[in-house]
Amino acid sequence: MPARALTSVSRLAELRGQDPYDFWRLASSTVRALRERARRHAAQAGDFDQTAAYDADAKRLYARFNLVLADQAHALSYAPRSLVRATLALLWRDFALYGAAPEDTEHVDVLRDYGLTVAWHAAATPASEAAWEARAAEASEEVRAMPRRATSACCA
C-alpha cells in the first residue's frame, strides 16, 4: 500500500480492488462522479458556485481518504463506517435529486452494490429521456398483452 497522499483520481484508481464492497472502489467512483457533475453543471448553467461546492466536497473527501490510507499503512484494514456512509451519501445525492444519465452506469453499479437505486429518466438528457420512453412503451405493451381476469358475477 503506497504511503503517498491522495491528490488525484488516478491514485484512487490504483487502490481499487475487485470486491464490490471495496472502499477504494467506492471512493474512486464518488470522486469521479463529483468531478463529472461539476463539469456538467458548469457547462449547462455556468454555475461556478455549484462547481466550487463540488470541489470542496472532493477536497474534504481526499482529506478523509488520506487518513484512511495512513491507518491502512499501520495495518488497520477497514474504513470507518461513518466515512463509508458519508461517501455513499455524496455519490447518491445528485443521482437521487437529478437522476442518472447513460454515462453514469459505472457509478450506479457501485450504488446498487450497496443497495441504493436511482431514477434513470430524471436526468433530462435526450439519451436518458429516449431510454425512459422506450422502457415505458415496452411496459405498456406488456400490460396490454397480459390476459384479463374475468370478474365473477357475485362480486360485480
C-alpha positions in Angstrom: 0.0 0.0 0.0 1.6 3.3 -1.1 2.2 5.8 1.7 1.8 8.8 -0.6 -1.0 11.3 -0.1 -4.0 11.0 -2.4 -4.5 14.0 -4.6 -6.0 12.7 -7.8 -8.5 10.2 -9.1 -5.7 8.2 -10.7 -4.2 7.4 -7.3 -7.5 6.3 -6.0 -7.9 4.0 -9.1 -4.6 2.4 -8.2 -6.0 1.4 -4.8 -9.2 -0.1 -6.2 -10.0 -3.8 -5.6 -12.4 -6.2 -7.4 -14.6 -6.7 -4.3 -18.0 -5.0 -4.8 -17.7 -3.6 -1.2 -14.1 -2.4 -1.7 -13.9 1.1 -0.1 -11.4 2.4 -2.6 -13.8 1.4 -5.5 -16.5 3.5 -3.7 -14.1 6.3 -3.1 -12.9 6.4 -6.7 -16.4 6.3 -8.1 -17.6 9.1 -5.8 -14.8 11.5 -6.6 -15.2 10.8 -10.3 -18.9 11.4 -10.1 -18.4 14.7 -8.2 -16.0 15.9 -10.8 -18.2 14.8 -13.7 -21.3 16.5 -12.2 -19.2 19.7 -11.6 -18.2 19.7 -15.3 -21.8 19.1 -16.4 -23.3 21.8 -14.2 -20.6 24.3 -15.3 -21.2 23.5 -19.0 -25.0 23.7 -18.7 -25.6 26.6 -16.4 -22.3 28.3 -15.9 -22.9 27.9 -12.2 -19.4 28.3 -10.8 -20.7 28.5 -7.2 -22.0 24.9 -7.6 -18.7 23.9 -9.2 -16.9 25.2 -6.1 -19.2 23.2 -3.9 -18.4 20.0 -5.7 -14.7 20.8 -5.5 -15.0 21.5 -1.8 -16.7 18.1 -1.3 -14.0 16.4 -3.2 -11.2 18.1 -1.2 -12.9 17.1 2.1 -13.1 13.5 0.9 -9.5 13.5 -0.2 -8.5 14.6 3.3 -10.5 11.9 4.9 -9.3 9.3 2.4 -5.7 10.3 3.3 -6.5 9.5 7.0 -7.8 6.1 6.0 -4.7 5.5 3.8 -2.5 6.3 6.8 -4.5 3.9 9.0 -4.1 1.2 6.4 -0.4 1.8 6.3 -0.4 1.0 10.0 -2.3 -2.3 9.5 -5.8 -1.1 10.0 -7.8 -2.6 7.2 -11.2 -1.1 7.3 -12.5 2.4 6.6 -14.7 3.8 9.3 -18.4 3.2 8.8 -19.1 6.9 9.1 -16.8 7.6 6.2 -18.3 4.9 4.1 -21.8 6.3 4.8 -20.7 9.9 4.0 -19.1 8.8 0.8 -22.1 6.8 -0.3 -24.3 9.8 0.5 -22.2 12.1 -1.6 -22.3 9.6 -4.5 -26.0 9.1 -4.2 -27.1 12.7 -3.5 -27.1 14.1 -7.1 -28.4 10.9 -8.6 -31.3 10.9 -6.2 -32.0 14.6 -7.0 -31.4 14.7 -10.7 -31.3 11.1 -11.9 -28.6 9.3 -13.8 -27.6 9.6 -17.4 -26.4 6.7 -19.5 -22.8 7.7 -18.9 -23.3 7.2 -15.2 -23.7 3.4 -15.3 -20.5 2.6 -13.5 -21.4 4.9 -10.6 -24.9 3.4 -10.5 -23.4 -0.1 -10.4 -21.5 0.9 -7.3 -24.6 2.3 -5.7 -26.5 -0.9 -6.5 -23.8 -3.0 -4.8 -24.7 -1.0 -1.6 -28.4 -1.5 -2.1 -29.2 2.0 -3.4 -31.1 2.8 -6.6 -31.5 5.9 -8.8 -34.0 7.1 -11.3 -32.7 7.0 -14.9 -35.4 9.1 -16.5 -34.9 12.2 -14.4 -31.5 13.0 -15.9 -33.1 15.3 -18.5 -30.7 14.4 -21.2 -32.0 13.4 -24.6 -30.5 9.9 -24.4 -31.9 9.1 -21.0 -35.3 10.5 -21.9 -35.4 8.3 -25.0 -34.4 5.3 -23.0 -37.1 6.0 -20.4 -39.7 6.5 -23.2 -38.7 3.2 -24.8 -39.0 1.3 -21.5 -42.3 2.9 -20.7 -43.6 1.9 -24.1 -42.4 -1.7 -23.6 -44.1 -1.9 -20.2 -47.3 -0.5 -21.6 -47.3 -3.2 -24.3 -46.6 -5.9 -21.7 -49.6 -4.8 -19.7 -51.8 -4.8 -22.8 -50.7 -8.3 -23.7 -51.5 -9.7 -20.3 -54.7 -11.8 -20.1 -57.5 -10.0 -18.3 -59.0 -11.6 -15.3 -62.7 -12.3 -15.5 -64.7 -10.9 -12.7 -67.2 -13.2 -11.1 -70.9 -12.4 -11.1 -71.1 -12.4 -7.3 -68.6 -9.6 -6.9 -69.6 -7.4 -9.8 
